[in-house]
Amino acid sequence: MHGAPSYEIFGAYFPLSLISGLVGFVAALIAHRIFVSTGYAQVVPFQLFVCMAIGVMVAALFWLAGTGHLL
């Protein structure tokens, strides 16, 4: 039985789920900034949910790639 997938960063082991959550959060922030800078913030309805969905998708893809289940 294997433990949770983890990576060593600066001498400490971080679980992949925590790193995936941070990557997803950053992706949602980047998506929001892109919407604001291009003017799509005025066009896209429910922007909070759209950015949150983008963040969840990126986090899930990052987690699947990190565990080797993507391909």
Buried (B, 14 or more C-beta within 10 A) or exposed (E): EEEEBBEEEEEEEBEBBEBBBEBBBEBBEBBBEEBEEEEEBEEEEEBEEBBBEBBBEBBEBBBEEBEEEEE
